[in-house]
Amino acid sequence: MNEKAYKTMSRSGAGALTVGIIMMVAGLVCGIIAVVSGARLLHDKKEIMF
């Protein structure tokens, strides 16, 4: 019985670690995209005439 709980906890820990790493990478990519698109908008603001 204890071994089953140990295996379940081990898999849950590994899964949580994997999801955390994926979320960090996804967050970093989204942050980079946001910064680049914001800089591009600020740069192109000069060329707009009303």
Z-matrix of the N, CA and C atoms (Angstrom, degrees):
N
C 1 1.458
C 2 1.524 1 110.82
N 3 1.317 2 117.26 1 -42.49
C 4 1.458 3 120.25 2 -179.50
C 5 1.519 4 111.86 3 -66.10
N 6 1.328 5 116.01 4 -33.63
C 7 1.464 6 118.87 5 -179.20
C 8 1.527 7 111.14 6 -68.00
N 9 1.326 8 116.54 7 -35.68
C 10 1.464 9 120.23 8 178.09
C 11 1.537 10 110.41 9 -64.34
N 12 1.327 11 116.36 10 -43.46
C 13 1.460 12 120.51 11 177.85
C 14 1.527 13 110.35 12 -64.47
N 15 1.324 14 116.71 13 -39.66
C 16 1.457 15 121.03 14 179.51
C 17 1.529 16 110.50 15 -62.72
N 18 1.332 17 117.66 16 -43.87
C 19 1.463 18 121.14 17 179.35
C 20 1.520 19 111.01 18 -65.76
N 21 1.333 20 116.98 19 -40.29
C 22 1.466 21 120.82 20 178.93
C 23 1.518 22 110.76 21 -63.97
N 24 1.315 23 117.18 22 -43.99
C 25 1.466 24 120.63 23 178.96
C 26 1.522 25 110.82 24 -65.87
N 27 1.324 26 117.05 25 -36.98
C 28 1.458 27 121.04 26 179.19
C 29 1.521 28 110.77 27 -64.57
N 30 1.328 29 116.64 28 -44.81
C 31 1.473 30 120.45 29 178.78
C 32 1.521 31 111.45 30 -66.27
N 33 1.327 32 117.09 31 -40.22
C 34 1.463 33 120.42 32 178.52
C 35 1.526 34 111.16 33 -63.58
N 36 1.311 35 116.48 34 -41.95
C 37 1.466 36 120.03 35 178.42
C 38 1.511 37 112.11 36 -64.31
N 39 1.322 38 116.44 37 -43.00
C 40 1.462 39 120.17 38 179.00
C 41 1.532 40 110.65 39 -65.91
N 42 1.322 41 116.48 40 -39.15
C 43 1.467 42 120.27 41 178.22
C 44 1.517 43 111.75 42 -65.07
N 45 1.333 44 116.62 43 -43.47
C 46 1.464 45 120.58 44 179.23
C 47 1.526 46 110.77 45 -63.66
N 48 1.310 47 116.62 46 -40.00
C 49 1.467 48 120.85 47 178.16
C 50 1.523 49 110.55 48 -64.05
N 51 1.317 50 116.87 49 -43.26
C 52 1.464 51 121.02 50 179.07
C 53 1.528 52 111.34 51 -63.23
N 54 1.327 53 116.54 52 -45.68
C 55 1.464 54 120.18 53 178.91
C 56 1.524 55 110.54 54 -63.00
N 57 1.319 56 117.31 55 -39.41
C 58 1.464 57 120.52 56 178.22
C 59 1.514 58 112.49 57 -62.49
N 60 1.318 59 117.26 58 -42.37
C 61 1.461 60 120.90 59 178.76
C 62 1.525 61 110.78 60 -65.32
N 63 1.326 62 116.59 61 -42.65
C 64 1.468 63 120.43 62 178.65
C 65 1.523 64 110.43 63 -62.87
N 66 1.340 65 117.32 64 -40.77
C 67 1.462 66 120.39 65 179.25
C 68 1.525 67 111.53 66 -66.22
N 69 1.335 68 117.90 67 -37.52
C 70 1.461 69 120.41 68 177.58
C 71 1.522 70 110.99 69 -63.94
N 72 1.317 71 116.89 70 -44.03
C 73 1.463 72 120.86 71 -179.84
C 74 1.521 73 110.08 72 -65.26
N 75 1.333 74 116.90 73 -44.74
C 76 1.463 75 120.65 74 179.96
C 77 1.526 76 110.55 75 -63.25
N 78 1.323 77 117.11 76 -40.77
C 79 1.463 78 120.72 77 178.13
C 80 1.510 79 112.18 78 -64.16
N 81 1.310 80 116.58 79 -40.27
C 82 1.459 81 120.79 80 178.14
C 83 1.522 82 110.96 81 -64.25
N 84 1.323 83 116.53 82 -43.44
C 85 1.467 84 120.72 83 179.39
C 86 1.523 85 110.38 84 -64.39
N 87 1.332 86 117.77 85 -44.23
C 88 1.467 87 120.61 86 178.65
C 89 1.529 88 111.05 87 -63.26
N 90 1.312 89 117.37 88 -39.09
C 91 1.464 90 120.62 89 178.00
C 92 1.514 91 112.07 90 -64.09
N 93 1.318 92 116.93 91 -42.76
C 94 1.467 93 120.62 92 178.69
C 95 1.518 94 110.59 93 -63.73
N 96 1.330 95 116.84 94 -43.64
C 97 1.473 96 120.43 95 178.93
C 98 1.520 97 110.50 96 -62.00
N 99 1.335 98 118.03 97 -41.52
C 100 1.461 99 121.37 98 179.61
C 101 1.525 100 111.48 99 -64.08
N 102 1.321 101 117.50 100 -42.27
C 103 1.465 102 120.94 101 -179.77
C 104 1.526 103 110.52 102 -65.83
N 105 1.328 104 116.61 103 -43.61
C 106 1.460 105 120.07 104 -178.80
C 107 1.522 106 111.02 105 -65.53
N 108 1.333 107 117.12 106 -44.12
C 109 1.466 108 118.45 107 -178.98
C 110 1.529 109 110.79 108 -69.02
N 111 1.322 110 118.37 109 -35.07
C 112 1.463 111 120.66 110 176.31
C 113 1.520 112 111.89 111 -65.42
N 114 1.318 113 117.01 112 -41.74
C 115 1.463 114 120.35 113 177.81
C 116 1.525 115 110.70 114 -64.70
N 117 1.317 116 116.04 115 -38.45
C 118 1.467 117 120.11 116 178.78
C 119 1.530 118 110.79 117 -65.13
N 120 1.339 119 116.98 118 -40.76
C 121 1.466 120 120.66 119 177.59
C 122 1.529 121 111.16 120 -63.29
N 123 1.327 122 116.74 121 -43.61
C 124 1.466 123 119.55 122 179.44
C 125 1.532 124 111.19 123 -65.13
N 126 1.310 125 117.08 124 -36.12
C 127 1.447 126 121.02 125 179.53
C 128 1.528 127 110.93 126 -69.15
N 129 1.321 128 116.90 127 -42.16
C 130 1.466 129 120.70 128 -177.76
C 131 1.523 130 112.88 129 -78.44
N 132 1.327 131 118.02 130 -10.12
C 133 1.458 132 121.96 131 179.14
C 134 1.522 133 111.41 132 -61.05
N 135 1.318 134 117.26 133 -30.64
C 136 1.459 135 121.87 134 -177.58
C 137 1.520 136 112.61 135 -67.25
N 138 1.316 137 116.81 136 -26.44
C 139 1.469 138 121.06 137 -173.83
C 140 1.525 139 113.35 138 -88.84
N 141 1.332 140 118.10 139 -3.88
C 142 1.464 141 121.06 140 -177.36
C 143 1.523 142 108.79 141 -87.23
N 144 1.324 143 114.87 142 130.85
C 145 1.464 144 120.22 143 176.11
C 146 1.522 145 108.22 144 -122.71
N 147 1.337 146 116.89 145 135.86
C 148 1.462 147 121.79 146 179.15
C 149 1.481 148 110.79 147 -103.19
